[in-house]
Amino acid sequence: VVSVPSEQMFEYAQTVWTTILGVPLSASPSPDPGAERFHGRVHISGAWEGTVVLECSGAFARWAASRMFESNDTTFDEVRDALGELTNMVGGNIKALLPGPSRLSIPEVASGEKVEEERVLHVLELDCQGEPVVLKLLAPKGSVSLEGK
């Protein structure tokens, strides 16, 4: 049984945000982002199997892309790339807390749909620049759960 404290997940996400975007995350959740949402996912495979999901509003995804690409006119591909990179960095940090050896998949980014065929182990509802950011750690249904939610 593995322990991944929510506080550690938050600290890792906070490090990525301040390093890459130059702004902090807040532990206070934002209002619902409305209809436009983006979801980034990376799968962890190896000694432990699971998924790290980063969900945000479209407004936040575009803002993050403009910060990362230093442009006010970002394309949809740049928005996907930016969210994929944030998801990959947070996922890599969380993977370091899990038993090895393990691998991290290439990030998958989608807009709109929300698919959760896995069991939710942790959910962190956060805020960045007044926009909602949700970080989730998922495990396949029927798998061994993590200790210390």
PEGIHU-V885243 format. One record per residue. N is the residue number from 1. OMEGA is omega in radians with two decimals (NA if undefined). NEAR is the number of other ideal C-beta (glycine too) atoms within 10 Angstrom. Layout:
n:omega:near
N:OMEGA:NEAR
N:OMEGA:NEAR
This chain:
n:omega:near
1:-3.04:8
2:3.10:15
3:3.03:11
4:-3.11:20
5:3.10:14
6:3.14:16
7:3.13:11
8:3.08:15
9:3.13:21
10:3.14:16
11:3.13:12
12:3.10:20
13:3.13:23
14:3.12:16
15:3.11:14
16:-3.09:20
17:-3.08:20
18:3.13:12
19:-3.03:9
20:-3.04:15
21:3.12:18
22:3.13:8
23:3.14:13
24:2.94:13
25:3.05:21
26:3.12:14
27:3.11:13
28:3.14:8
29:3.07:14
30:3.03:19
31:3.11:10
32:-3.08:9
33:-3.10:19
34:-3.00:10
35:-3.04:8
36:-3.14:14
37:3.02:20
38:3.13:25
39:3.00:22
40:-3.12:24
41:2.91:21
42:-3.14:23
43:3.06:18
44:3.11:22
45:-3.12:14
46:-3.13:13
47:3.03:11
48:-3.13:18
49:3.09:16
50:-3.06:25
51:2.99:21
52:-3.12:27
53:3.03:23
54:-3.10:27
55:3.14:22
56:3.07:27
57:3.06:23
58:3.13:17
59:3.12:16
60:-3.12:24
61:3.11:30
62:3.12:21
63:-3.14:21
64:3.11:27
65:-3.14:22
66:3.08:16
67:-3.07:16
68:-3.11:18
69:3.12:15
70:-3.12:7
71:3.07:11
72:-3.09:7
73:-3.08:7
74:3.10:20
75:3.08:11
76:3.11:11
77:3.11:10
78:3.09:18
79:3.09:22
80:3.14:19
81:-3.12:17
82:3.14:25
83:3.08:26
84:3.14:19
85:3.09:18
86:3.13:25
87:-3.14:26
88:-3.12:19
89:3.10:20
90:3.12:23
91:3.11:27
92:3.09:15
93:3.13:17
94:3.11:22
95:-3.14:19
96:3.12:11
97:-3.02:16
98:3.14:18
99:3.14:10
100:-0.04:10
101:3.09:7
102:-3.14:15
103:3.10:10
104:3.13:17
105:2.96:14
106:-3.13:8
107:3.02:21
108:3.13:15
109:3.12:20
110:3.04:14
111:3.05:14
112:-2.97:10
113:3.12:7
114:-3.09:9
115:3.09:9
116:3.11:11
117:-3.11:8
118:3.14:19
119:-3.13:14
120:3.10:12
121:3.13:18
122:2.99:19
123:3.04:16
124:3.09:17
125:-3.00:14
126:3.12:22
127:2.99:17
128:3.12:20
129:3.13:16
130:-3.14:12
131:-3.12:19
132:3.03:20
133:-3.12:25
134:3.10:18
135:-3.12:24
136:2.97:21
137:-3.07:25
138:3.05:22
139:3.09:19
140:3.10:13
141:3.11:8
142:-3.14:6
143:3.08:14
144:-3.09:11
145:3.08:10
146:3.10:19
147:3.00:10
148:3.11:12
149:NA:13
